[in-house]
């Protein structure tokens, strides 16, 4: 008889919690639940019950478990969870997942495309991709992901779990995790999630006496009152309410014959003074003694390898042939000690982790160490064929066998390979383990690798502290060269984190270590890091940038000559940034070279980076988004979420400038929330800026103010985007409210900021809109315009529109009407892609043309009025009508416009002109402000107000303003 319970006992509250969580997940209200408890307390039983109930509801279940062997395998529980689902149901084919397949290929082998290197996605990108996958799987009935033994999990998996926990609330997903209450990152995550109220945590208490009796009865297939009192007292006293221990001790009683069924009832025949097991270890020792010696040896070897073990490794250690090996494994399975691992056909698992621990503990210390040494030597004989997981196992066995230094070298080797593969969190875990075991001769190199791992894991302060602890090395020695390379890599991490002082300090230390006779390869890497540092706020300066450019050219030459393609791409990227102040042709040449190097050496990440930057330059020069779309396709094909979101920000801004407002809104919506979740701060800020620009260019002040609040909260006003915020958003909003002085004030503020913080943004108005406005009001002249025309910013199609109009104004003012008209016509030809800017330019120059008698100002004003009226930007449309009247031109009435009035107002008799006043009331302006914005008299505003109060039935102006705000919210 198997001494296992077929029912869950004593967990009514927990099963009720699971039922409720499954219900809410099926209604697209996701939840994270964690069960915390000691080994054997029943966490896996509850996970199994959850899976069973989910299957009954038709919900997909993904189930994975961390390994208890101490081996560090990034994402192992997640890989197992996805495999458990896809082996049975196949991989999903939903088009919605297409952008995420390359990232998910790290977890789903079926989605890997060939051996070529792919995009090394960040943990957060992978987590976002997993979240999308779970959402797709659960779109019909909800889905469940079960992750067990998280206390044994790698740091990358914990980071993914944290992301899912924080973002699962609105998705049809239940995340259930189990773990022991052991200090570590998993328990820290669970406690933090509980404090933030984004997860439900239940700590499983031991079973009470009545529950132990009920469980025993279930195992014996009997009624509770049929359990002998002596048996119950023995189990309740020794198991401590732990369900697993209840089963183990009960199995020992059954196997030894101390508990048996006679005459239709259970009887215990144990002598209280007899030698009976006093714990699980002795219980398992007795059970082992009943097996044949080969089966006993196999189980002890398997337990030495961990609670989950590879059949291949076990065969290497035992030397059994296939037939003998699987015969003994069958015996152990029939004894209910082990079971095939459903997630991996090469693995078996002990029925409980405590089983393996108890079996190992049943050995004498000397025998335990000898078994571990024998297993380690067996693996060492095949060392060249071992993967990183097997090497970690060998290190664990070496440590158990007493070879601390050998174990340290194995852990360090695997840790360095994981660092090279981008798994910096797992690298830290292994290298810290190696450092605690290492011989003095290995300690320096391991500590240097550990410092780099911490830096690349985002733990820069820890990395700096480790390097400070290192003993000095002789200058210009091999050790100094290795130390210098360590400082270079930490400096790069500091530059990426915009830690200017720390980066500069690491560069100084590296140079002092390496001296003047530096290997060209290291000199190139150092030059590139130093060059990127020169571009950071607070460190930039023209002299430094000139030195950085010279150094970057040297680095590019050395890197290409010595086949260092990554350093070459870094150098060409830096040169492209530095060259933009001399023009886009030179910058594009650098990027084309970067693209060629990346394609020649199969570096997909750098290829995407080159395409993105080339696309951005093309978009700025011509307004054409085609090359940006190509870059987005390339990024998406790699599953590169961060570059994809970066391109989306540029595409959104391009759509705003082209007047494609619905398209801009769609792009922003698809990426703005995801960019915040994956902490892609640069792209997130730019998308928020595009949202602000969208509101500004539509003349929606309230929307702009809300967008600016979001931009500020994301740190936008401490970023290099401030000039665009002022010049491309606020200044345009002011112009669309007919406030030229306000627009100029914003543009002046933008220029002042740029002078204090040199940047390479050319759309801030400094090179286009500001010169036009200064020319119109007489503050700018020919010398100022000529100076700007010589700058790279003048090459942008957006800026050329305003600069050509400024030239036209100057020609007209000088009496050269023919050249003035040609300049305006050239501006219109160049600005076909930018309808709002084109018509705003017409509105701005028409006044000068009317006053100075050149061009066709009346037709320009008519075209502008028609455009802005159709766009719903009434202040500019009204100003155009007023200018036409002043010019003595007839002004046609728009008999249309009724379709824009909400039905309740339309049926109340509100006219289009009254509706224009009503819309502005949401901002609670005075009559004078409304009059200025609509280019009508205050008296006319008073009449419209009186009519609106009468037609809407509102008691006073405050109530009417509140009604307008409500209608505005409905329009939004």
PyMOL commands that set and color helices and strands:
alter all, ss='L'
color gray80, all
select helices_A, chain A and resi 12-26+43-56+76-89+95-104+109-111+123-137+150-152+155-167+185-195+209-220+224-226+229-239+243-256+280-289+293-305+311-318+322-334+353-361+365-380+383-385+388-400+404-420+424-437+440-456+460-469+478-496+500-514+520-533+542-561+565-582+584-600+604-622+626-637+641-657+661-677+681-697+701-713+716-718+722-735+740-756+769-776+782-789+792-795+797-813+817-830+835-852+857-870+874-886+898-900+903-907+912-923+927-934+938-952+957-971
alter helices_A, ss='H'
color red, helices_A
select strands_A, chain A and resi 31-36+60-65+143-148+173-179+200-203+259-262+265-268+308-310+338-340+347-350
alter strands_A, ss='S'
color yellow, strands_A
deselect
rebuild
show_as cartoon
